[in-house]
Amino acid sequence: MTAKRPLAYITAAWSGNHTADRERAAQYCRQVYEAGYSPICPNLFLPMFLHESIPQEHKDGLDMAREYLRRSRLLVMCGEQADETVKNDIAVAQRLHIAATTLEGILTVKGQGQEHEE
């Protein structure tokens, strides 16, 4: 029997190039999955059905993303930079007492755990 994977919310400074951002988001999600978490990345799936150019849908997307973050156990910041969205996600996580780390942080911890397994 395996333990449930805790939900991990993925945030990053996205470039605005939807194709490149989706590819990066999928890579981040894969790495977080391999580290033992269930990744949630709104940037990966919300643009598939929401239209950012429609103000109400843009707002709905922000509200949905916040709800996914509220339900997560961990916020994972991916990439090298932190834009306003990332900073806002971190601030929300802090207010909700959700642990925040970097992708490198969870991969380092996972690597340490593997060295000591028998």
mmCIF file of the C-alpha atoms, coordinates in Angstrom:
data_MODEL
# 
_entry.id   MODEL 
# 
loop_
_atom_site.group_PDB 
_atom_site.id 
_atom_site.type_symbol 
_atom_site.label_atom_id 
_atom_site.label_alt_id 
_atom_site.label_comp_id 
_atom_site.label_asym_id 
_atom_site.label_entity_id 
_atom_site.label_seq_id 
_atom_site.pdbx_PDB_ins_code 
_atom_site.Cartn_x 
_atom_site.Cartn_y 
_atom_site.Cartn_z 
_atom_site.occupancy 
_atom_site.B_iso_or_equiv 
_atom_site.pdbx_formal_charge 
_atom_site.auth_seq_id 
_atom_site.auth_comp_id 
_atom_site.auth_asym_id 
_atom_site.auth_atom_id 
_atom_site.pdbx_PDB_model_num 
ATOM 1   C CA . MET A 1 1   ? 0.000   0.000  0.000   1.00 0.00 ? 1   MET A CA 1 
ATOM 2   C CA . THR A 1 2   ? 1.367   3.404  -0.939  1.00 0.00 ? 2   THR A CA 1 
ATOM 3   C CA . ALA A 1 3   ? 0.791   6.653  0.896   1.00 0.00 ? 3   ALA A CA 1 
ATOM 4   C CA . LYS A 1 4   ? -1.155  9.420  -0.782  1.00 0.00 ? 4   LYS A CA 1 
ATOM 5   C CA . ARG A 1 5   ? 0.928   11.995 -2.555  1.00 0.00 ? 5   ARG A CA 1 
ATOM 6   C CA . PRO A 1 6   ? 0.533   15.463 -1.012  1.00 0.00 ? 6   PRO A CA 1 
ATOM 7   C CA . LEU A 1 7   ? -0.705  18.166 -3.377  1.00 0.00 ? 7   LEU A CA 1 
ATOM 8   C CA . ALA A 1 8   ? 2.038   20.514 -4.567  1.00 0.00 ? 8   ALA A CA 1 
ATOM 9   C CA . TYR A 1 9   ? 1.086   23.783 -6.284  1.00 0.00 ? 9   TYR A CA 1 
ATOM 10  C CA . ILE A 1 10  ? 3.502   24.729 -9.080  1.00 0.00 ? 10  ILE A CA 1 
ATOM 11  C CA . THR A 1 11  ? 4.303   28.398 -9.661  1.00 0.00 ? 11  THR A CA 1 
ATOM 12  C CA . ALA A 1 12  ? 6.842   30.001 -11.979 1.00 0.00 ? 12  ALA A CA 1 
ATOM 13  C CA . ALA A 1 13  ? 7.532   33.215 -13.859 1.00 0.00 ? 13  ALA A CA 1 
ATOM 14  C CA . TRP A 1 14  ? 5.914   32.252 -17.166 1.00 0.00 ? 14  TRP A CA 1 
ATOM 15  C CA . SER A 1 15  ? 7.181   33.820 -20.389 1.00 0.00 ? 15  SER A CA 1 
ATOM 16  C CA . GLY A 1 16  ? 3.816   34.399 -22.065 1.00 0.00 ? 16  GLY A CA 1 
ATOM 17  C CA . ASN A 1 17  ? 4.714   31.998 -24.894 1.00 0.00 ? 17  ASN A CA 1 
ATOM 18  C CA . HIS A 1 18  ? 1.941   29.457 -24.299 1.00 0.00 ? 18  HIS A CA 1 
ATOM 19  C CA . THR A 1 19  ? 3.682   26.581 -26.088 1.00 0.00 ? 19  THR A CA 1 
ATOM 20  C CA . ALA A 1 20  ? 6.994   27.049 -24.265 1.00 0.00 ? 20  ALA A CA 1 
ATOM 21  C CA . ASP A 1 21  ? 5.234   27.657 -20.937 1.00 0.00 ? 21  ASP A CA 1 
ATOM 22  C CA . ARG A 1 22  ? 3.177   24.462 -21.281 1.00 0.00 ? 22  ARG A CA 1 
ATOM 23  C CA . GLU A 1 23  ? 6.313   22.456 -22.019 1.00 0.00 ? 23  GLU A CA 1 
ATOM 24  C CA . ARG A 1 24  ? 8.117   23.923 -19.006 1.00 0.00 ? 24  ARG A CA 1 
ATOM 25  C CA . ALA A 1 25  ? 5.070   23.391 -16.795 1.00 0.00 ? 25  ALA A CA 1 
ATOM 26  C CA . ALA A 1 26  ? 4.848   19.745 -17.864 1.00 0.00 ? 26  ALA A CA 1 
ATOM 27  C CA . GLN A 1 27  ? 8.564   19.262 -17.086 1.00 0.00 ? 27  GLN A CA 1 
ATOM 28  C CA . TYR A 1 28  ? 8.164   20.870 -13.666 1.00 0.00 ? 28  TYR A CA 1 
ATOM 29  C CA . CYS A 1 29  ? 5.117   18.716 -12.924 1.00 0.00 ? 29  CYS A CA 1 
ATOM 30  C CA . ARG A 1 30  ? 6.991   15.578 -13.924 1.00 0.00 ? 30  ARG A CA 1 
ATOM 31  C CA . GLN A 1 31  ? 9.885   16.405 -11.598 1.00 0.00 ? 31  GLN A CA 1 
ATOM 32  C CA . VAL A 1 32  ? 7.535   17.191 -8.710  1.00 0.00 ? 32  VAL A CA 1 
ATOM 33  C CA . TYR A 1 33  ? 5.644   13.954 -9.383  1.00 0.00 ? 33  TYR A CA 1 
ATOM 34  C CA . GLU A 1 34  ? 8.897   11.979 -9.355  1.00 0.00 ? 34  GLU A CA 1 
ATOM 35  C CA . ALA A 1 35  ? 9.744   13.626 -6.010  1.00 0.00 ? 35  ALA A CA 1 
ATOM 36  C CA . GLY A 1 36  ? 6.597   12.061 -4.542  1.00 0.00 ? 36  GLY A CA 1 
ATOM 37  C CA . TYR A 1 37  ? 3.959   14.790 -4.874  1.00 0.00 ? 37  TYR A CA 1 
ATOM 38  C CA . SER A 1 38  ? 0.753   15.287 -6.848  1.00 0.00 ? 38  SER A CA 1 
ATOM 39  C CA . PRO A 1 39  ? 1.513   18.438 -8.865  1.00 0.00 ? 39  PRO A CA 1 
ATOM 40  C CA . ILE A 1 40  ? -1.127  21.063 -9.559  1.00 0.00 ? 40  ILE A CA 1 
ATOM 41  C CA . CYS A 1 41  ? -0.170  23.648 -12.169 1.00 0.00 ? 41  CYS A CA 1 
ATOM 42  C CA . PRO A 1 42  ? -3.042  25.912 -13.236 1.00 0.00 ? 42  PRO A CA 1 
ATOM 43  C CA . ASN A 1 43  ? -0.886  27.373 -16.021 1.00 0.00 ? 43  ASN A CA 1 
ATOM 44  C CA . LEU A 1 44  ? -0.781  23.931 -17.596 1.00 0.00 ? 44  LEU A CA 1 
ATOM 45  C CA . PHE A 1 45  ? -4.526  23.372 -17.884 1.00 0.00 ? 45  PHE A CA 1 
ATOM 46  C CA . LEU A 1 46  ? -6.569  26.542 -17.278 1.00 0.00 ? 46  LEU A CA 1 
ATOM 47  C CA . PRO A 1 47  ? -5.575  28.131 -20.627 1.00 0.00 ? 47  PRO A CA 1 
ATOM 48  C CA . MET A 1 48  ? -7.016  25.070 -22.362 1.00 0.00 ? 48  MET A CA 1 
ATOM 49  C CA . PHE A 1 49  ? -10.567 26.204 -21.589 1.00 0.00 ? 49  PHE A CA 1 
ATOM 50  C CA . LEU A 1 50  ? -10.417 29.769 -20.233 1.00 0.00 ? 50  LEU A CA 1 
ATOM 51  C CA . HIS A 1 51  ? -9.906  32.863 -22.376 1.00 0.00 ? 51  HIS A CA 1 
ATOM 52  C CA . GLU A 1 52  ? -7.616  35.340 -20.612 1.00 0.00 ? 52  GLU A CA 1 
ATOM 53  C CA . SER A 1 53  ? -8.828  38.120 -22.903 1.00 0.00 ? 53  SER A CA 1 
ATOM 54  C CA . ILE A 1 54  ? -12.331 37.914 -21.395 1.00 0.00 ? 54  ILE A CA 1 
ATOM 55  C CA . PRO A 1 55  ? -12.194 39.816 -18.073 1.00 0.00 ? 55  PRO A CA 1 
ATOM 56  C CA . GLN A 1 56  ? -14.607 37.506 -16.211 1.00 0.00 ? 56  GLN A CA 1 
ATOM 57  C CA . GLU A 1 57  ? -12.742 34.387 -17.361 1.00 0.00 ? 57  GLU A CA 1 
ATOM 58  C CA . HIS A 1 58  ? -9.418  35.965 -16.366 1.00 0.00 ? 58  HIS A CA 1 
ATOM 59  C CA . LYS A 1 59  ? -10.840 36.643 -12.879 1.00 0.00 ? 59  LYS A CA 1 
ATOM 60  C CA . ASP A 1 60  ? -12.315 33.144 -12.676 1.00 0.00 ? 60  ASP A CA 1 
ATOM 61  C CA . GLY A 1 61  ? -8.922  31.694 -13.571 1.00 0.00 ? 61  GLY A CA 1 
ATOM 62  C CA . LEU A 1 62  ? -7.248  33.651 -10.764 1.00 0.00 ? 62  LEU A CA 1 
ATOM 63  C CA . ASP A 1 63  ? -9.934  32.513 -8.313  1.00 0.00 ? 63  ASP A CA 1 
ATOM 64  C CA . MET A 1 64  ? -9.563  28.868 -9.371  1.00 0.00 ? 64  MET A CA 1 
ATOM 65  C CA . ALA A 1 65  ? -5.784  29.044 -9.071  1.00 0.00 ? 65  ALA A CA 1 
ATOM 66  C CA . ARG A 1 66  ? -6.089  30.453 -5.530  1.00 0.00 ? 66  ARG A CA 1 
ATOM 67  C CA . GLU A 1 67  ? -8.459  27.629 -4.590  1.00 0.00 ? 67  GLU A CA 1 
ATOM 68  C CA . TYR A 1 68  ? -5.993  25.033 -5.893  1.00 0.00 ? 68  TYR A CA 1 
ATOM 69  C CA . LEU A 1 69  ? -3.272  26.690 -3.829  1.00 0.00 ? 69  LEU A CA 1 
ATOM 70  C CA . ARG A 1 70  ? -5.491  26.657 -0.704  1.00 0.00 ? 70  ARG A CA 1 
ATOM 71  C CA . ARG A 1 71  ? -5.952  22.902 -1.100  1.00 0.00 ? 71  ARG A CA 1 
ATOM 72  C CA . SER A 1 72  ? -2.243  22.208 -1.561  1.00 0.00 ? 72  SER A CA 1 
ATOM 73  C CA . ARG A 1 73  ? 0.174   21.165 1.145   1.00 0.00 ? 73  ARG A CA 1 
ATOM 74  C CA . LEU A 1 74  ? 3.187   22.712 -0.574  1.00 0.00 ? 74  LEU A CA 1 
ATOM 75  C CA . LEU A 1 75  ? 3.980   25.600 -2.921  1.00 0.00 ? 75  LEU A CA 1 
ATOM 76  C CA . VAL A 1 76  ? 6.848   24.837 -5.306  1.00 0.00 ? 76  VAL A CA 1 
ATOM 77  C CA . MET A 1 77  ? 8.559   27.760 -7.019  1.00 0.00 ? 77  MET A CA 1 
ATOM 78  C CA . CYS A 1 78  ? 10.133  26.625 -10.281 1.00 0.00 ? 78  CYS A CA 1 
ATOM 79  C CA . GLY A 1 79  ? 12.586  28.450 -12.508 1.00 0.00 ? 79  GLY A CA 1 
ATOM 80  C CA . GLU A 1 80  ? 15.196  31.080 -11.840 1.00 0.00 ? 80  GLU A CA 1 
ATOM 81  C CA . GLN A 1 81  ? 13.048  34.193 -11.449 1.00 0.00 ? 81  GLN A CA 1 
ATOM 82  C CA . ALA A 1 82  ? 10.162  35.364 -9.309  1.00 0.00 ? 82  ALA A CA 1 
ATOM 83  C CA . ASP A 1 83  ? 7.711   37.726 -11.008 1.00 0.00 ? 83  ASP A CA 1 
ATOM 84  C CA . GLU A 1 84  ? 4.686   39.386 -9.370  1.00 0.00 ? 84  GLU A CA 1 
ATOM 85  C CA . THR A 1 85  ? 2.547   36.262 -9.795  1.00 0.00 ? 85  THR A CA 1 
ATOM 86  C CA . VAL A 1 86  ? 5.134   34.106 -8.040  1.00 0.00 ? 86  VAL A CA 1 
ATOM 87  C CA . LYS A 1 87  ? 5.527   36.688 -5.253  1.00 0.00 ? 87  LYS A CA 1 
ATOM 88  C CA . ASN A 1 88  ? 1.739   36.804 -4.828  1.00 0.00 ? 88  ASN A CA 1 
ATOM 89  C CA . ASP A 1 89  ? 1.552   33.001 -4.699  1.00 0.00 ? 89  ASP A CA 1 
ATOM 90  C CA . ILE A 1 90  ? 4.256   32.958 -2.008  1.00 0.00 ? 90  ILE A CA 1 
ATOM 91  C CA . ALA A 1 91  ? 2.417   35.638 0.007   1.00 0.00 ? 91  ALA A CA 1 
ATOM 92  C CA . VAL A 1 92  ? -0.863  33.689 -0.187  1.00 0.00 ? 92  VAL A CA 1 
ATOM 93  C CA . ALA A 1 93  ? 0.918   30.483 0.851   1.00 0.00 ? 93  ALA A CA 1 
ATOM 94  C CA . GLN A 1 94  ? 2.459   32.281 3.843   1.00 0.00 ? 94  GLN A CA 1 
ATOM 95  C CA . ARG A 1 95  ? -0.933  33.657 4.936   1.00 0.00 ? 95  ARG A CA 1 
ATOM 96  C CA . LEU A 1 96  ? -2.432  30.169 4.690   1.00 0.00 ? 96  LEU A CA 1 
ATOM 97  C CA . HIS A 1 97  ? 0.528   28.532 6.468   1.00 0.00 ? 97  HIS A CA 1 
ATOM 98  C CA . ILE A 1 98  ? 1.388   26.445 3.406   1.00 0.00 ? 98  ILE A CA 1 
ATOM 99  C CA . ALA A 1 99  ? 5.042   25.450 3.182   1.00 0.00 ? 99  ALA A CA 1 
ATOM 100 C CA . ALA A 1 100 ? 6.930   26.984 0.253   1.00 0.00 ? 100 ALA A CA 1 
ATOM 101 C CA . THR A 1 101 ? 10.102  25.721 -1.367  1.00 0.00 ? 101 THR A CA 1 
ATOM 102 C CA . THR A 1 102 ? 11.896  25.635 -4.684  1.00 0.00 ? 102 THR A CA 1 
ATOM 103 C CA . LEU A 1 103 ? 11.956  22.778 -7.147  1.00 0.00 ? 103 LEU A CA 1 
ATOM 104 C CA . GLU A 1 104 ? 15.667  22.402 -6.398  1.00 0.00 ? 104 GLU A CA 1 
ATOM 105 C CA . GLY A 1 105 ? 14.808  22.175 -2.701  1.00 0.00 ? 105 GLY A CA 1 
ATOM 106 C CA . ILE A 1 106 ? 12.479  19.204 -3.022  1.00 0.00 ? 106 ILE A CA 1 
ATOM 107 C CA . LEU A 1 107 ? 14.790  17.462 -5.490  1.00 0.00 ? 107 LEU A CA 1 
ATOM 108 C CA . THR A 1 108 ? 17.700  17.883 -3.055  1.00 0.00 ? 108 THR A CA 1 
ATOM 109 C CA . VAL A 1 109 ? 15.656  16.478 -0.184  1.00 0.00 ? 109 VAL A CA 1 
ATOM 110 C CA . LYS A 1 110 ? 14.487  13.569 -2.348  1.00 0.00 ? 110 LYS A CA 1 
ATOM 111 C CA . GLY A 1 111 ? 18.096  12.845 -3.316  1.00 0.00 ? 111 GLY A CA 1 
ATOM 112 C CA . GLN A 1 112 ? 19.182  12.827 0.336   1.00 0.00 ? 112 GLN A CA 1 
ATOM 113 C CA . GLY A 1 113 ? 16.443  10.352 1.186   1.00 0.00 ? 113 GLY A CA 1 
ATOM 114 C CA . GLN A 1 114 ? 17.440  8.002  -1.608  1.00 0.00 ? 114 GLN A CA 1 
ATOM 115 C CA . GLU A 1 115 ? 21.077  7.845  -0.493  1.00 0.00 ? 115 GLU A CA 1 
ATOM 116 C CA . HIS A 1 116 ? 20.021  6.403  2.881   1.00 0.00 ? 116 HIS A CA 1 
ATOM 117 C CA . GLU A 1 117 ? 17.415  3.877  1.699   1.00 0.00 ? 117 GLU A CA 1 
ATOM 118 C CA . GLU A 1 118 ? 18.253  0.206  2.040   1.00 0.00 ? 118 GLU A CA 1 
# 
